[in-house]
Amino acid sequence: MIYDNLSSRERREKLDEIEEANNRPNEVHRKLQEVNRLKKQLTKLQDKLNKLY
């Protein structure tokens, strides 16, 4: 991708924005995996508490 009208700094900023946008799906996927892991952990802890009371 070439931006003839942009300075090298502006071009770098645009490329950084594109890279960030490309990485968003991976970041969302990792966060969803973490949420699912924490949900499982919470369920296990709730089960232990229920057995105690």
Contacts in CASP RR format, 6 or more apart in sequence:
PFRMAT RR
TARGET T0000
AUTHOR 0000-0000-0000
METHOD contacts of the structure
MODEL  1
MIYDNLSSRERREKLDEIEEANNRPNEVHRKLQEVNRLKKQLTKLQDKLN
KLY
1 14 0 8 1.000
1 15 0 8 1.000
1 18 0 8 1.000
3 10 0 8 1.000
3 11 0 8 1.000
3 14 0 8 1.000
6 14 0 8 1.000
END
